[in-house]
Amino acid sequence: MDIALSLLLVIVVWQVLRVRYQRTHIILLGRHLANLQLERHMETLTQGYVRAIKADTEARQLQVLETFAPTERSVAAQVLSLAKAMQQESPQDTPVCMLSFCVPYIERFLPSMTRDFRELLHIHAAGLRHVVDNNDDWDPKTRAYHLSAELYLFQHSCHWFCKSRNVADARLMLRHQVNHQKVLDSVSTVTRLAYQQWRN
């Protein structure tokens, strides 16, 4: 009975610490996102690209895709603004746990198992800029495909920072019916290589 009670106490304490730890990350990121319109712009683009693909003719597809150019530029600029703003935060406040589940305050006793979220944001900012500027000279449909993947991966990273990798994976599958590896395979080479280096 004492063992069961002790185990229950450990679980309760763990849950309290986890919730508190995740809340600090959510509040931190939310504070920087508050003055941006990233979520609205990302929704406009992801839904708009699907609508463009379903257009009757290729000419109509291209016409719809062209209307999103200002929103694409705005997303790239705002992710860069977010990365620069987060750079002002302490590295002690921006760790990402590399385990699949959240370990509260892991950076204090196992710093080698964490990475800096600020660095990841700069990777996303550079990747989005690369695709928006179409430095690889893709046709409009291919560019939209890669830009969608860039947005999905950015969203995954934010969920990972706020909750855990497992939660981020689950939300990616639930919202977009695609897994993390498929998204990573679909972003630009610039993003993928930098992301893999950051993760490893």
C-alpha positions as CSV (number, residue, x, y, z in Angstrom):
1,M,0.0,0.0,0.0
2,D,2.8,2.4,0.8
3,I,4.5,1.6,-2.5
4,A,1.2,2.4,-4.4
5,L,0.8,5.6,-2.4
6,S,4.3,6.7,-3.1
7,L,4.0,5.9,-6.8
8,L,0.7,7.9,-7.0
9,L,2.5,10.8,-5.3
10,V,5.3,10.7,-7.8
11,I,2.8,10.7,-10.7
12,V,0.9,13.6,-9.3
13,V,4.1,15.7,-8.7
14,W,5.3,14.8,-12.2
15,Q,2.0,15.9,-13.7
16,V,2.1,19.2,-11.8
17,L,5.6,19.9,-12.8
18,R,4.9,19.0,-16.5
19,V,1.9,21.3,-16.7
20,R,3.7,24.2,-15.1
21,Y,6.8,23.7,-17.3
22,Q,4.7,23.5,-20.5
23,R,2.7,26.5,-19.5
24,T,5.8,28.7,-19.2
25,H,6.7,27.7,-22.8
26,I,3.2,28.4,-24.1
27,I,3.1,31.8,-22.4
28,L,6.6,32.7,-23.7
29,L,5.8,31.8,-27.3
30,G,2.3,33.2,-27.1
31,R,3.7,36.6,-25.9
32,H,5.8,36.9,-29.0
33,L,3.0,35.7,-31.3
34,A,0.4,38.1,-29.9
35,N,1.4,40.9,-32.2
36,L,1.8,38.8,-35.3
37,Q,-0.8,37.3,-37.6
38,L,1.0,34.1,-38.3
39,E,-1.7,31.7,-37.4
40,R,-4.3,33.4,-39.6
41,H,-1.9,33.7,-42.6
42,M,-0.9,30.1,-42.3
43,E,-4.5,29.0,-42.3
44,T,-5.2,31.2,-45.4
45,L,-2.3,29.6,-47.2
46,T,-2.8,25.9,-46.3
47,Q,-6.5,26.1,-47.1
48,G,-5.9,28.2,-50.2
49,Y,-3.4,25.8,-51.7
50,V,-5.9,22.9,-51.3
51,R,-8.5,25.1,-53.1
52,A,-6.1,25.9,-55.9
53,I,-5.3,22.2,-56.4
54,K,-9.0,21.5,-56.7
55,A,-9.5,24.1,-59.4
56,D,-10.9,22.9,-62.7
57,T,-8.1,24.0,-65.0
58,E,-4.3,24.6,-64.6
59,A,-4.8,28.2,-65.6
60,R,-7.3,28.6,-62.8
61,Q,-4.9,26.9,-60.4
62,L,-2.1,29.3,-61.3
63,Q,-4.5,32.2,-61.0
64,V,-5.5,31.2,-57.4
65,L,-1.9,30.6,-56.4
66,E,-0.8,34.0,-57.6
67,T,-3.3,35.7,-55.2
68,F,-1.4,34.3,-52.2
69,A,1.9,36.1,-53.0
70,P,1.4,38.9,-50.4
71,T,0.4,36.5,-47.7
72,E,3.4,34.3,-48.4
73,R,5.8,37.2,-48.1
74,S,4.1,38.3,-44.9
75,V,4.5,34.8,-43.4
76,A,8.2,34.8,-44.2
77,A,8.7,38.2,-42.8
78,Q,6.8,37.5,-39.6
79,V,8.6,34.2,-38.9
80,L,11.8,36.1,-39.2
81,S,10.5,38.8,-36.8
82,L,9.5,36.0,-34.4
83,A,13.0,34.4,-34.6
84,K,14.7,37.8,-33.9
85,A,12.3,38.6,-31.0
86,M,12.9,35.1,-29.4
87,Q,16.6,35.6,-29.8
88,Q,16.3,38.2,-26.9
89,E,15.2,35.4,-24.6
90,S,17.5,33.5,-22.4
91,P,18.7,30.0,-23.7
92,Q,17.5,28.7,-20.3
93,D,14.0,29.6,-21.3
94,T,14.0,28.1,-24.8
95,P,15.1,24.5,-24.5
96,V,13.4,21.8,-26.6
97,C,13.5,18.3,-25.1
98,M,14.7,15.8,-27.6
99,L,12.9,12.9,-26.0
100,S,9.5,12.0,-27.4
101,F,7.8,13.0,-24.2
102,C,8.1,16.1,-22.0
103,V,10.6,15.9,-19.1
104,P,10.1,19.0,-17.0
105,Y,13.3,21.1,-16.5
106,I,15.5,18.5,-18.3
107,E,17.8,21.3,-19.3
108,R,19.0,21.6,-15.7
109,F,20.2,18.0,-15.3
110,L,20.5,16.7,-18.9
111,P,21.3,19.7,-21.1
112,S,22.7,17.3,-23.8
113,M,19.2,16.1,-24.3
114,T,17.9,19.5,-25.3
115,R,18.3,21.9,-28.3
116,D,17.7,25.6,-28.5
117,F,14.3,26.6,-29.9
118,R,15.7,30.0,-31.0
119,E,18.1,28.3,-33.4
120,L,15.2,26.3,-34.8
121,L,13.2,29.4,-35.5
122,H,16.0,30.9,-37.5
123,I,16.1,27.7,-39.6
124,H,12.4,28.0,-40.3
125,A,12.8,31.7,-41.2
126,A,15.6,31.0,-43.6
127,G,13.8,28.1,-45.1
128,L,10.6,30.0,-45.6
129,R,12.4,32.9,-47.2
130,H,14.2,30.5,-49.5
131,V,10.9,28.9,-50.8
132,V,9.0,32.2,-50.9
133,D,11.8,33.7,-53.0
134,N,11.7,30.5,-55.2
135,N,15.5,30.3,-55.3
136,D,15.1,26.7,-56.7
137,D,13.0,28.0,-59.6
138,W,10.1,25.7,-59.0
139,D,6.8,25.9,-61.0
140,P,4.0,27.5,-58.9
141,K,2.4,24.2,-57.9
142,T,5.6,22.6,-56.8
143,R,6.5,25.8,-54.9
144,A,3.2,25.7,-53.1
145,Y,3.7,22.1,-52.2
146,H,7.1,22.8,-50.6
147,L,5.8,25.9,-48.9
148,S,3.0,24.0,-47.4
149,A,5.6,21.5,-46.0
150,E,7.6,24.4,-44.6
151,L,4.5,25.7,-42.8
152,Y,3.6,22.3,-41.4
153,L,7.1,21.8,-40.1
154,F,7.2,25.3,-38.5
155,Q,3.8,24.5,-36.8
156,H,5.2,21.1,-35.6
157,S,8.2,22.9,-34.0
158,C,6.0,25.3,-32.1
159,H,3.9,22.4,-30.8
160,W,7.0,20.5,-29.9
161,F,8.4,23.5,-27.9
162,C,5.1,24.1,-26.1
163,K,4.2,20.4,-25.4
164,S,6.3,17.5,-26.6
165,R,7.4,15.8,-29.8
166,N,4.7,13.1,-29.4
167,V,2.0,15.8,-29.1
168,A,3.5,17.7,-32.1
169,D,3.5,14.5,-34.2
170,A,-0.1,13.7,-33.2
171,R,-1.4,17.2,-34.0
172,L,0.4,17.2,-37.4
173,M,-1.3,13.9,-38.3
174,L,-4.7,15.1,-36.9
175,R,-4.7,18.5,-38.7
176,H,-3.0,17.7,-41.9
177,Q,-3.1,13.9,-42.3
178,V,0.6,13.7,-42.8
179,N,3.4,12.4,-40.6
180,H,6.5,14.3,-39.5
181,Q,9.0,12.4,-41.8
182,K,6.9,13.0,-44.9
183,V,6.8,16.7,-44.1
184,L,10.6,16.7,-43.5
185,D,11.1,15.0,-46.8
186,S,8.9,17.6,-48.5
187,V,10.6,20.8,-47.3
188,S,13.4,22.5,-49.2
189,T,16.9,21.0,-49.0
190,V,18.0,24.2,-47.2
191,T,15.5,23.6,-44.4
192,R,15.9,19.8,-44.2
193,L,19.7,19.8,-43.9
194,A,19.8,22.6,-41.3
195,Y,16.9,20.9,-39.4
196,Q,18.7,17.6,-39.3
197,Q,21.9,19.2,-38.1
198,W,20.0,21.0,-35.4
199,R,18.3,17.8,-34.3
200,N,21.4,15.7,-34.3
